[in-house]
Amino acid sequence: MSLLSHDASLNTQTAQSVEWWLVGTAGGVSNHATVINSETLRVGRRKDMDVCLDSLLVSGYHAKLFRVKDCLFAMDAGSTNGSFLNGTQFAEAIELNNGDCLEFGDASFRVVRRGTNPCGPQSGAFNAMLKTSSLTNALDSIGRKILQCC
């Protein structure tokens, strides 16, 4: 059994030097941004999910994202239509990197990391671009630079 297949309770309580965001896209245009400020973020169609997606292609509880120290991981929750990272389906916990494209059903998101950490490559185009939790300011800062893969 993989260590990462366990729940996010494996996270440590240390201060995190990295801020992670999910930037939603639709038709190549960014339409919302969500900062991941908890250890676990549940994604699905149900109203009790942390990120609720109004789509019949998204399962009630579709996937979860979770942090282990400053690193971010995603894991499919047994969804009907699967979860995809950069076009490749995944089920087990998989590490996310700055700039990755996540898809749940017909919903696409760009993963954005701000700060420094030892996990994965850090792209200068994404580093330190988000300086506020304001959606308007975040989208102005990121612009269309992060929407090219989704």
Contacts in CASP RR format, 6 or more apart in sequence:
PFRMAT RR
TARGET T0000
AUTHOR 0000-0000-0000
METHOD contacts of the structure
MODEL  1
MSLLSHDASLNTQTAQSVEWWLVGTAGGVSNHATVINSETLRVGRRKDMD
VCLDSLLVSGYHAKLFRVKDCLFAMDAGSTNGSFLNGTQFAEAIELNNGD
CLEFGDASFRVVRRGTNPCGPQSGAFNAMLKTSSLTNALDSIGRKILQCC
2 92 0 8 1.000
2 93 0 8 1.000
3 10 0 8 1.000
4 68 0 8 1.000
4 73 0 8 1.000
4 75 0 8 1.000
4 92 0 8 1.000
4 93 0 8 1.000
5 75 0 8 1.000
5 92 0 8 1.000
5 93 0 8 1.000
7 40 0 8 1.000
7 66 0 8 1.000
8 39 0 8 1.000
8 40 0 8 1.000
8 64 0 8 1.000
8 66 0 8 1.000
8 67 0 8 1.000
8 68 0 8 1.000
10 68 0 8 1.000
11 39 0 8 1.000
11 66 0 8 1.000
11 67 0 8 1.000
11 68 0 8 1.000
11 69 0 8 1.000
12 68 0 8 1.000
12 69 0 8 1.000
14 69 0 8 1.000
16 67 0 8 1.000
16 69 0 8 1.000
16 70 0 8 1.000
17 70 0 8 1.000
17 115 0 8 1.000
17 116 0 8 1.000
17 117 0 8 1.000
18 70 0 8 1.000
18 113 0 8 1.000
18 114 0 8 1.000
18 115 0 8 1.000
18 116 0 8 1.000
18 117 0 8 1.000
19 35 0 8 1.000
19 36 0 8 1.000
19 37 0 8 1.000
19 113 0 8 1.000
19 114 0 8 1.000
19 115 0 8 1.000
19 130 0 8 1.000
20 35 0 8 1.000
20 36 0 8 1.000
20 65 0 8 1.000
20 67 0 8 1.000
20 72 0 8 1.000
20 96 0 8 1.000
20 111 0 8 1.000
20 112 0 8 1.000
20 113 0 8 1.000
20 114 0 8 1.000
21 33 0 8 1.000
21 34 0 8 1.000
21 35 0 8 1.000
21 36 0 8 1.000
21 111 0 8 1.000
21 112 0 8 1.000
21 113 0 8 1.000
21 114 0 8 1.000
21 130 0 8 1.000
21 138 0 8 1.000
22 33 0 8 1.000
22 34 0 8 1.000
22 36 0 8 1.000
22 41 0 8 1.000
22 51 0 8 1.000
22 65 0 8 1.000
22 102 0 8 1.000
22 109 0 8 1.000
22 110 0 8 1.000
22 111 0 8 1.000
22 112 0 8 1.000
23 30 0 8 1.000
23 32 0 8 1.000
23 33 0 8 1.000
23 34 0 8 1.000
23 109 0 8 1.000
23 110 0 8 1.000
23 112 0 8 1.000
23 138 0 8 1.000
23 139 0 8 1.000
23 142 0 8 1.000
23 146 0 8 1.000
23 147 0 8 1.000
24 30 0 8 1.000
24 31 0 8 1.000
24 32 0 8 1.000
24 33 0 8 1.000
24 34 0 8 1.000
24 107 0 8 1.000
24 108 0 8 1.000
24 109 0 8 1.000
24 110 0 8 1.000
24 150 0 8 1.000
25 31 0 8 1.000
25 108 0 8 1.000
25 109 0 8 1.000
25 110 0 8 1.000
25 147 0 8 1.000
25 150 0 8 1.000
26 108 0 8 1.000
28 147 0 8 1.000
28 150 0 8 1.000
29 147 0 8 1.000
30 110 0 8 1.000
30 139 0 8 1.000
30 142 0 8 1.000
30 143 0 8 1.000
30 144 0 8 1.000
30 146 0 8 1.000
30 147 0 8 1.000
32 135 0 8 1.000
33 135 0 8 1.000
33 138 0 8 1.000
33 139 0 8 1.000
33 142 0 8 1.000
34 41 0 8 1.000
34 51 0 8 1.000
35 130 0 8 1.000
35 133 0 8 1.000
36 65 0 8 1.000
36 67 0 8 1.000
36 72 0 8 1.000
38 50 0 8 1.000
39 66 0 8 1.000
39 67 0 8 1.000
40 50 0 8 1.000
40 64 0 8 1.000
40 65 0 8 1.000
40 66 0 8 1.000
40 67 0 8 1.000
41 50 0 8 1.000
41 51 0 8 1.000
41 64 0 8 1.000
41 65 0 8 1.000
41 66 0 8 1.000
42 49 0 8 1.000
42 50 0 8 1.000
42 51 0 8 1.000
42 61 0 8 1.000
42 63 0 8 1.000
42 64 0 8 1.000
42 77 0 8 1.000
43 49 0 8 1.000
43 50 0 8 1.000
43 51 0 8 1.000
43 53 0 8 1.000
43 58 0 8 1.000
43 62 0 8 1.000
43 63 0 8 1.000
43 64 0 8 1.000
43 65 0 8 1.000
43 104 0 8 1.000
44 51 0 8 1.000
44 52 0 8 1.000
44 53 0 8 1.000
44 58 0 8 1.000
44 59 0 8 1.000
44 60 0 8 1.000
44 61 0 8 1.000
44 62 0 8 1.000
44 63 0 8 1.000
44 104 0 8 1.000
45 52 0 8 1.000
45 53 0 8 1.000
45 54 0 8 1.000
45 55 0 8 1.000
45 56 0 8 1.000
45 58 0 8 1.000
45 59 0 8 1.000
45 60 0 8 1.000
45 62 0 8 1.000
46 52 0 8 1.000
46 60 0 8 1.000
46 61 0 8 1.000
49 60 0 8 1.000
49 61 0 8 1.000
49 62 0 8 1.000
53 62 0 8 1.000
53 104 0 8 1.000
53 105 0 8 1.000
53 107 0 8 1.000
55 105 0 8 1.000
55 106 0 8 1.000
55 107 0 8 1.000
57 81 0 8 1.000
57 105 0 8 1.000
57 106 0 8 1.000
58 79 0 8 1.000
58 81 0 8 1.000
58 104 0 8 1.000
58 105 0 8 1.000
58 106 0 8 1.000
58 107 0 8 1.000
59 77 0 8 1.000
59 78 0 8 1.000
59 79 0 8 1.000
59 80 0 8 1.000
59 81 0 8 1.000
61 77 0 8 1.000
61 79 0 8 1.000
62 76 0 8 1.000
62 77 0 8 1.000
62 78 0 8 1.000
62 79 0 8 1.000
62 82 0 8 1.000
62 83 0 8 1.000
62 104 0 8 1.000
62 105 0 8 1.000
63 74 0 8 1.000
63 75 0 8 1.000
63 76 0 8 1.000
63 77 0 8 1.000
63 79 0 8 1.000
63 83 0 8 1.000
63 104 0 8 1.000
64 74 0 8 1.000
64 75 0 8 1.000
64 77 0 8 1.000
65 72 0 8 1.000
65 73 0 8 1.000
65 74 0 8 1.000
65 96 0 8 1.000
66 72 0 8 1.000
66 73 0 8 1.000
66 75 0 8 1.000
66 93 0 8 1.000
67 73 0 8 1.000
69 117 0 8 1.000
70 117 0 8 1.000
70 118 0 8 1.000
70 119 0 8 1.000
71 95 0 8 1.000
71 117 0 8 1.000
71 119 0 8 1.000
72 95 0 8 1.000
72 96 0 8 1.000
72 111 0 8 1.000
72 113 0 8 1.000
72 119 0 8 1.000
73 93 0 8 1.000
73 94 0 8 1.000
73 95 0 8 1.000
73 96 0 8 1.000
74 83 0 8 1.000
74 85 0 8 1.000
74 90 0 8 1.000
74 93 0 8 1.000
74 94 0 8 1.000
74 96 0 8 1.000
74 102 0 8 1.000
75 90 0 8 1.000
75 91 0 8 1.000
75 92 0 8 1.000
75 93 0 8 1.000
75 94 0 8 1.000
76 82 0 8 1.000
76 83 0 8 1.000
76 90 0 8 1.000
76 91 0 8 1.000
78 91 0 8 1.000
79 104 0 8 1.000
79 105 0 8 1.000
81 105 0 8 1.000
82 89 0 8 1.000
82 91 0 8 1.000
82 104 0 8 1.000
82 105 0 8 1.000
83 89 0 8 1.000
83 90 0 8 1.000
83 91 0 8 1.000
83 102 0 8 1.000
83 103 0 8 1.000
83 104 0 8 1.000
83 105 0 8 1.000
84 90 0 8 1.000
84 102 0 8 1.000
84 103 0 8 1.000
85 94 0 8 1.000
85 96 0 8 1.000
85 100 0 8 1.000
85 101 0 8 1.000
85 102 0 8 1.000
85 103 0 8 1.000
86 100 0 8 1.000
86 101 0 8 1.000
86 149 0 8 1.000
87 101 0 8 1.000
87 103 0 8 1.000
95 119 0 8 1.000
95 120 0 8 1.000
96 102 0 8 1.000
96 111 0 8 1.000
97 111 0 8 1.000
97 113 0 8 1.000
97 119 0 8 1.000
97 120 0 8 1.000
97 121 0 8 1.000
98 111 0 8 1.000
98 112 0 8 1.000
98 113 0 8 1.000
98 120 0 8 1.000
98 121 0 8 1.000
98 122 0 8 1.000
98 123 0 8 1.000
98 126 0 8 1.000
98 127 0 8 1.000
99 110 0 8 1.000
99 111 0 8 1.000
99 112 0 8 1.000
99 113 0 8 1.000
99 123 0 8 1.000
99 126 0 8 1.000
99 146 0 8 1.000
99 149 0 8 1.000
100 110 0 8 1.000
100 111 0 8 1.000
101 108 0 8 1.000
101 109 0 8 1.000
101 110 0 8 1.000
101 111 0 8 1.000
101 149 0 8 1.000
101 150 0 8 1.000
102 108 0 8 1.000
102 109 0 8 1.000
102 110 0 8 1.000
102 111 0 8 1.000
103 109 0 8 1.000
103 150 0 8 1.000
108 150 0 8 1.000
109 150 0 8 1.000
110 146 0 8 1.000
110 147 0 8 1.000
110 149 0 8 1.000
110 150 0 8 1.000
112 126 0 8 1.000
112 129 0 8 1.000
112 130 0 8 1.000
112 142 0 8 1.000
112 146 0 8 1.000
113 122 0 8 1.000
113 126 0 8 1.000
113 127 0 8 1.000
114 126 0 8 1.000
114 127 0 8 1.000
114 128 0 8 1.000
114 129 0 8 1.000
114 130 0 8 1.000
115 127 0 8 1.000
115 128 0 8 1.000
116 122 0 8 1.000
125 145 0 8 1.000
125 146 0 8 1.000
126 142 0 8 1.000
126 145 0 8 1.000
126 146 0 8 1.000
129 141 0 8 1.000
129 142 0 8 1.000
129 145 0 8 1.000
130 138 0 8 1.000
130 141 0 8 1.000
130 142 0 8 1.000
131 137 0 8 1.000
131 141 0 8 1.000
132 138 0 8 1.000
132 141 0 8 1.000
END
